[in-house]
Amino acid sequence: MPGAAAWRGRRVLVTGHTGFKGGWLSIWLASLGAKVAGYALDPPTQPSFFESARVADVLADHRGDIRDTAATRRAVEAFDPEVVFHLAAQPIVKEGYRAPVDTYATNVVGTASVLDACRHAPALAAIVVVTTDKCYENREWERGYVEGDALGGHDPYSNSKACAELVSDAFRRSYFAGRTPSVGLATARAGNVIGGGDWAADRLVPDLVRAAMSGTEALIRNPRATRPWQHVLDPLAGYLLLAEALLREPARHSEAWNFGPDAGGDRAVAEVVERLAARWQGRPRWRLDGVTHPHEAGKLMLDSAKAHARLAWKPRLALDDAVRLTADWYAQYMAGGADLRAESESQVRYYSSLAQKRPNPQSAPESR
């Protein structure tokens, strides 16, 4: 598991810290003793994990647009990070159909802007660019996609993330591989994450939570579609371990990495819906959305054997556990008055305790 020795006192910049995954990552980093700064637009939803869990209390909160190259460079220079996690993105498939140019501008040009700023950061040692499992050219295969499979993407969002992979590879080879001291740059591809505090539109769990809170029926587009479901803490653990590996051996780990559930972790949408409904005593109700929607992949699965073998990473939460933690967080929210940062930190501690029998045998070098 990620260890405090690797992060204590280390300056870490998280782009997209006001978002769902970025907020969870920031809380985890702060709990490990890192000095965290965030750079992002305002929270993308109301409510938001960022505000509910009071993420601003654990980091230096900076607002800005990654598409603004000059502002992004100033923010990076001011903080002088040792590690950068780039999560700022337009992350929704349907929004990509609605606003393709903005999606490409954020996910492709924005990534180039962040990496361009990073190449001027003197203390920088490691960069993790987070993309998605949807960056692969989807063939509806029964097997999981491996890191060497072709990139592509049918829709603008998926394709923009494939482009972000190419941008990262170009910057890695052009600016970071030959730098002295060397800077590790890797990309991370995760599956469909669930967890407390996600309020994005057109995502399964937030749609279900809103239906449960309002007493209405959730509209489900494709209940038979399968996805590689995982709790948000599973891929975040992978990102942290990947960054630690980059700090130890940047040249060896500067490549693409999958972080998906184990074989059998791909489950139908309808199954996830029913498991959440069981946790909330039969709520929410749902029905099939009969409207025709743009194309989405029917089957998608990642092969994470490389991360298992070389990073000693493995998913720790089975689907039932992932659903339980997710349902518990939202139950606290719906009850009102709960300390949701304490709940989030408690879930991080619980997750970390699952791996006490398998400690990571290596540690990253001390902070510069």
C-alpha positions in Angstrom: 0.0 0.0 0.0 1.1 3.6 -0.4 3.4 4.4 2.5 3.8 7.6 4.6 7.5 7.4 4.3 7.3 8.1 0.5 5.0 11.1 1.0 5.7 12.8 4.3 6.7 16.4 3.6 6.7 15.9 -0.2 5.2 18.7 -2.3 2.4 17.3 -4.5 0.3 19.1 -7.0 -3.1 17.6 -7.9 -4.9 19.1 -10.9 -8.6 18.6 -10.7 -8.7 18.6 -6.9 -12.2 20.0 -6.9 -13.5 16.9 -8.7 -14.6 13.5 -7.3 -11.4 11.5 -7.8 -9.1 14.5 -7.3 -10.8 15.3 -4.0 -10.4 11.7 -2.7 -6.8 11.7 -3.8 -6.0 15.0 -2.0 -7.5 13.7 1.3 -5.4 10.5 1.0 -2.2 12.4 0.2 -2.8 14.8 3.1 -3.3 11.8 5.5 0.1 10.5 4.4 1.7 13.8 5.3 2.2 15.3 1.9 2.1 19.0 1.3 -0.7 19.2 -1.2 -1.7 21.9 -3.6 -4.6 21.8 -6.0 -5.2 23.6 -9.3 -8.6 23.4 -11.0 -11.8 25.2 -11.9 -14.5 25.6 -9.3 -16.3 22.3 -8.2 -18.1 21.0 -11.3 -21.3 20.0 -9.5 -23.5 21.2 -6.6 -23.3 19.4 -4.2 -19.7 18.3 -4.6 -17.3 16.0 -2.8 -14.9 18.9 -2.5 -17.3 21.0 -0.4 -19.0 18.2 1.5 -15.7 16.7 2.6 -14.1 20.1 3.2 -11.1 19.2 0.9 -10.0 22.9 0.9 -8.9 22.4 4.6 -6.2 19.9 3.7 -4.4 21.7 0.8 -3.5 24.9 -0.8 -6.6 25.6 -3.0 -5.8 27.4 -6.3 -8.4 28.0 -9.0 -7.5 28.2 -12.7 -8.2 26.7 -16.2 -5.6 24.2 -17.4 -6.3 25.5 -21.0 -4.8 28.8 -19.9 -1.1 28.0 -20.5 0.3 31.1 -18.9 -1.8 30.8 -15.7 -1.1 27.0 -15.4 2.7 27.6 -15.7 2.5 30.4 -13.0 0.7 28.0 -10.7 3.2 25.2 -11.2 6.1 27.5 -10.8 4.7 29.0 -7.6 4.3 25.7 -5.9 7.4 24.0 -7.4 6.0 20.4 -7.0 8.0 17.2 -6.7 5.1 15.1 -7.9 2.2 16.0 -10.1 -1.1 14.0 -10.5 -3.0 15.3 -13.5 -6.7 14.5 -13.1 -8.3 17.8 -14.4 -10.5 16.8 -17.3 -13.9 16.7 -18.9 -14.8 13.2 -17.8 -18.3 12.5 -19.1 -19.0 10.5 -22.3 -22.4 12.2 -23.0 -20.9 15.7 -22.4 -18.3 14.9 -25.0 -21.1 14.4 -27.5 -22.7 17.6 -26.5 -19.5 19.7 -26.5 -16.8 18.0 -28.5 -14.5 21.0 -29.1 -14.5 21.9 -25.4 -13.8 18.3 -24.5 -10.8 18.1 -26.8 -9.6 21.5 -25.6 -9.7 20.4 -22.0 -8.5 16.8 -22.3 -5.9 17.3 -25.0 -4.7 20.9 -25.1 -5.2 21.1 -21.3 -2.9 18.0 -20.8 -0.3 19.6 -23.1 -0.5 22.8 -21.1 0.0 21.0 -17.8 2.9 19.0 -19.1 4.5 22.1 -20.7 4.3 23.8 -17.3 5.8 20.7 -15.6 8.9 20.8 -17.8 9.9 24.1 -16.2 9.5 22.8 -12.6 13.0 22.3 -11.2 12.2 20.0 -8.3 9.8 17.8 -10.3 10.5 14.1 -10.1 7.3 12.3 -11.1 4.1 12.9 -13.1 1.1 10.6 -13.3 -1.4 11.6 -16.1 -4.8 9.9 -15.5 -6.7 9.0 -18.6 -9.4 6.2 -18.8 -10.1 2.6 -19.8 -12.1 4.1 -22.7 -8.9 5.2 -24.4 -8.6 1.8 -26.2 -10.1 1.1 -29.6 -13.0 -0.9 -28.3 -13.6 -4.2 -30.1 -16.2 -5.6 -27.7 -13.6 -8.3 -26.8 -14.3 -10.9 -24.1 -10.7 -10.4 -22.8 -9.4 -7.4 -21.0 -7.4 -4.8 -22.8 -3.7 -4.7 -22.2 -1.5 -1.6 -22.3 -0.1 -2.4 -25.8 -3.5 -2.6 -27.4 -4.4 0.0 -30.0 -5.7 3.3 -28.8 -8.8 4.9 -30.3 -12.2 5.8 -29.0 -15.5 5.9 -30.8 -16.8 9.0 -29.1 -15.2 12.5 -28.6 -14.5 11.9 -24.9 -12.9 8.5 -25.3 -10.9 9.7 -28.3 -9.8 12.8 -26.5 -8.3 10.6 -23.8 -6.5 8.5 -26.4 -5.1 11.7 -27.7 -4.0 12.7 -24.1 -2.1 9.4 -24.0 -0.3 10.3 -27.2 0.5 13.9 -25.9 1.9 12.4 -22.7 4.1 10.0 -24.7 5.4 12.8 -26.9 6.3 15.0 -23.9 7.9 12.0 -22.1 10.2 11.3 -25.0 10.8 15.0 -26.0 11.4 16.6 -22.6 11.5 14.3 -19.6 13.3 11.1 -20.5 16.6 12.8 -21.1 16.4 15.3 -18.2 18.9 15.3 -15.4 17.8 14.3 -12.9 15.4 12.1 -14.8 11.6 12.8 -14.4 9.2 9.9 -14.6 6.0 10.4 -16.6 3.4 7.6 -16.7 -0.2 7.4 -17.7 -2.9 5.5 -15.7 -6.0 3.9 -17.1 -8.8 2.9 -14.7 -12.3 1.6 -15.0 -15.7 2.8 -13.9 -15.2 4.1 -10.4 -17.9 4.4 -7.7 -17.6 6.0 -4.3 -19.2 8.6 -2.0 -19.4 12.1 -3.2 -19.7 11.7 -6.9 -22.5 14.0 -8.2 -21.8 14.1 -11.9 -24.6 14.1 -14.4 -25.1 11.0 -16.5 -23.3 8.7 -14.2 -25.0 5.7 -12.7 -24.5 6.1 -9.0 -25.2 9.9 -8.8 -28.3 9.3 -10.8 -29.4 6.6 -8.4 -28.7 8.8 -5.4 -30.7 11.7 -6.8 -33.6 9.4 -7.4 -33.4 7.9 -3.9 -33.4 11.4 -2.4 -36.3 12.7 -4.5 -38.4 9.5 -4.4 -38.4 9.3 -8.2 -37.3 6.7 -10.7 -33.9 6.7 -12.1 -33.6 6.3 -15.9 -31.1 3.6 -16.9 -29.9 3.8 -20.5 -28.4 0.3 -20.9 -28.9 -2.1 -18.0 -27.2 -5.0 -19.7 -24.0 -3.1 -20.5 -21.0 -4.4 -18.5 -18.3 -2.2 -17.0 -15.2 -2.8 -14.9 -16.7 -1.4 -11.6 -14.3 -0.5 -8.8 -14.3 1.6 -5.7 -12.5 4.9 -6.2 -9.8 4.0 -3.6 -8.6 1.0 -5.6 -7.3 3.0 -8.7 -6.1 5.8 -6.4 -3.9 3.3 -4.6 -2.6 2.3 -8.0 -1.8 5.9 -8.9 0.1 6.4 -5.6 2.1 3.2 -6.0 2.9 4.2 -9.6 4.2 7.6 -8.4 6.3 5.9 -5.8 7.7 3.6 -8.5 8.5 6.6 -10.7 10.4 8.2 -7.8 12.5 5.1 -7.4 13.1 4.1 -11.0 11.7 6.7 -13.4 13.0 5.2 -16.6 11.6 1.7 -15.8 8.1 2.8 -15.0 7.5 5.7 -17.4 4.8 4.0 -19.5 1.1 3.3 -19.5 -0.6 1.3 -16.7 -4.0 -0.3 -16.3 -5.7 -0.3 -12.9 -8.9 -2.4 -13.2 -10.8 -5.0 -11.2 -9.9 -8.6 -11.1 -11.3 -11.1 -13.6 -15.1 -11.3 -13.1 -15.2 -7.7 -11.9 -17.0 -6.6 -15.0 -20.7 -6.6 -14.0 -23.9 -5.5 -15.7 -25.3 -2.1 -14.9 -28.5 -3.7 -13.6 -26.6 -5.8 -11.0 -24.9 -2.7 -9.6 -28.3 -0.9 -9.4 -29.9 -3.8 -7.5 -27.0 -4.0 -5.0 -27.3 -0.3 -4.2 -31.0 -0.5 -3.9 -30.7 -3.4 -1.4 -28.4 -1.2 0.8 -31.0 1.6 0.8 -34.0 -0.7 1.6 -35.4 -1.0 -1.9 -34.6 2.5 -3.1 -34.0 3.8 -5.6 -36.5 2.6 -8.1 -35.5 2.6 -11.8 -36.8 2.0 -15.3 -35.4 1.7 -18.7 -34.8 5.0 -20.5 -36.5 4.5 -23.9 -34.8 7.5 -25.5 -32.2 6.7 -28.2 -28.8 7.8 -26.9 -25.4 8.2 -28.6 -23.2 5.1 -28.9 -21.5 3.8 -25.8 -19.4 0.6 -25.5 -21.3 -2.5 -24.6 -18.4 -4.4 -22.9 -15.2 -3.1 -21.5 -12.6 -4.8 -19.3 -9.0 -4.1 -18.4 -6.1 -6.5 -17.9 -4.0 -5.2 -15.0 -1.5 -8.0 -14.8 1.4 -5.6 -15.3 0.5 -3.5 -12.3 0.0 -6.7 -10.3 3.4 -8.0 -11.2 5.6 -4.9 -11.2 3.9 -2.5 -8.7 2.5 -5.2 -6.3 -0.9 -3.5 -6.7 -4.1 -5.4 -6.6 -7.7 -4.3 -6.1 -8.7 -4.8 -2.5 -12.5 -4.2 -2.6 -14.9 -6.7 -4.0 -18.1 -5.3 -5.6 -20.1 -5.8 -2.4 -17.5 -3.9 -0.4 -17.3 -1.1 -2.9 -21.1 -0.8 -2.9 -21.2 -0.9 0.9 -18.7 1.9 1.3 -20.4 4.0 -1.4 -23.8 3.5 0.1 -22.6 4.3 3.6 -21.1 7.6 2.5 -24.3 8.7 0.8 -26.4 7.6 3.7 -24.3 9.9 6.0 -24.9 12.7 3.5 -28.6 12.1 3.3 -28.9 11.9 7.1 -27.5 15.4 7.4 -25.1 16.8 9.9 -22.4 14.1 9.4 -18.7 15.0 9.2 -18.1 13.7 5.7 -14.4 14.4 5.8 -14.1 12.2 8.8 -16.1 9.6 7.0 -13.9 9.8 4.0 -10.7 9.6 6.1 -12.2 6.6 7.9 -12.8 4.8 4.6 -9.2 5.6 3.6 -7.9 4.1 6.9 -10.1 1.0 6.4 -8.9 0.5 2.9 -5.3 0.8 4.0 -5.8 -1.7 6.8 -6.8 -4.3 4.2 -3.2 -4.7 3.0 -1.4 -4.9 6.3 -0.5 -8.5 5.5 1.2 -7.5 2.2 3.3 -4.3 2.8 5.1 -2.8 -0.1 8.7 -4.0 0.3 10.2 -0.9 -1.3 9.9 2.7 -0.4 10.5 5.9 -2.4 13.5 8.1 -1.9 13.3 10.8 0.7 11.8 14.1 -0.3 14.3 16.5 -2.0 
